[in-house]
Amino acid sequence: MTANANLFAALRAAFPADLDATAVETDDELRYSWRDLDRASAMLANLLDSLDLPAGSRIAVQVDKSVEAMLLYLAVLRAGHVFLPLNTAYQSAEIEYFVRNAEPAVVVCSPKNFGWVSKIAFQAGTRNVFTLGDDRTGSLLDRAAVQSDVHQAVQRQADDLAAILYTSGTTGRSKGAMLTHGNLLSNAQVLKDYWGWTEGDVLVHALPIFHVHGLFVAIHGALLNGSRILWHARFDPKRVIADLPRATVFMGVPTLYVRMLAEAALTKEQCASMRLFIAGSAPLLPETFNAWRERTGHTILERYGMSETIMLTSNPYRTKDGERRPGTVGFPLPGVGLRVCNDQDREVAQGEIGGIQVKGPNVFKGYWRMPEKTAEEFTKDGWFKTGDVGKIDDRGYVHIVGRSKDLIISGGYNVYPAEIEGYINEMPGVAESALVGVPHPDFGEVGVAVVVPKAGAQVQADAVVAALKSRLANFKIPKKCFVVPELPRNTMGKVQKNLLREQHRDLFR
């Protein structure tokens, strides 16, 4: 028999020899040993086996963050099924779409949502609906409690599906990105080496686990290294900072870093044991990058990835590989091909802006039940079109300029929002900004700037536009500017530009 390519088998093989050592320690003082992780995931896998599900069934999960939710993920891999994590913010219309589209054999939801979720699931033909609370309650654990705590991981090939992640669906219906055991394991192994994971590392985990960042990058990183996890059910800057002296690695979205910088307890002394701070899922402002280095003595490592590919690029961890540069996402990871192309899929010259295309063992298998969409997103020579717009500078660092769908074409000229936002963010009193395109009768589309001032600062919309006029070509200047208390964000901290576009779409009509 060939070696088992089941991702769980690789994670389990990396458990330390001492299975009674602490694997996970929660913010409410619960401790789980490596033996607990092995036994509990076996019991959950045996429960799934007992349901006589078709091979490779989808298991849809919308629950609050808990160690048990992570164990369910491991159990789904172990039993050879396909994990389908769903954002806890999704409401009934969204859940109905996902359930009808993915046709899961099992749905697991929070106890408080069982009434409406089970109704949707049963009507769509799902036969098994369980509950799982963040306090170790629910029918899932009750049913698993009587199962054996021994389980042999199901044989899987590297190309077999391990997970489906639905994209945020800011343009049209969400698409289910199909990730294989090979996609996930290859990326985890590359990151283990590239980010210098070492014996004794301890991870502070304060991210959601329905997303690539928290579920795959963070959890796979710690488990593949046999590292202890300090588990935070939700992000509280004070509690995370209090845990830093016991940890070495932290992963967060930029918003988390901004919130920690607002705490007086964040000092160089508090971060003395830390080895690495990693940021991703949304752009990190150079101001945050510099403020963090000044306060803590640590330089944040920014990286870039997406649901369809897991991680693609990273600023260097080791000094010999280069410096960590603000405003960039570093170099393509080992084994990842990355090129910047024009609309004809031809590479542009160095420093020129174009669409980012990638290739490698981490790139997904395609979109669930969308063969035409999958074909559209790959070039004839097999490169995946990420939808991100960027450039590669003369030192090989990748810069993300924006999403292709955020590109503004005004009077026939291309306007890249990230460029204009960069200038606005440097202005006195500005905390952050977003530029979106809205319909215009003369130009087809024009930019509208939405600006958030720093606490206590006064920012005038007219002054922002006037300052830009002295620095940029006229076609790049926003036709309107609004000053607001905050920008709309999703749960991963990304600015929801689709909401801003919708809000201002009738400005010039």
Helices and strands as residue ranges (DSSP letters): H 7-13, E 22-26, E 31-33, H 34-50, E 58-62, H 67-78, E 82-85, H 92-102, E 106-109, G 111-113, H 114-123, E 128-131, H 139-144, E 161-166, E 176-180, H 181-194, E 202-205, I 212-218, H 219-224, E 228-231, H 237-243, G 244-246, E 249-252, H 254-261, E 276-279, H 286-296, E 301-306, E 310-314, G 319-321, E 331-332, E 337-341, E 354-359, E 366-367, H 371-377, E 384-392, E 398-403, G 404-406, E 408-410, E 413-415, H 417-425, E 430-440, E 444-453, H 461-469, G 474-476, E 480-483, H 497-504
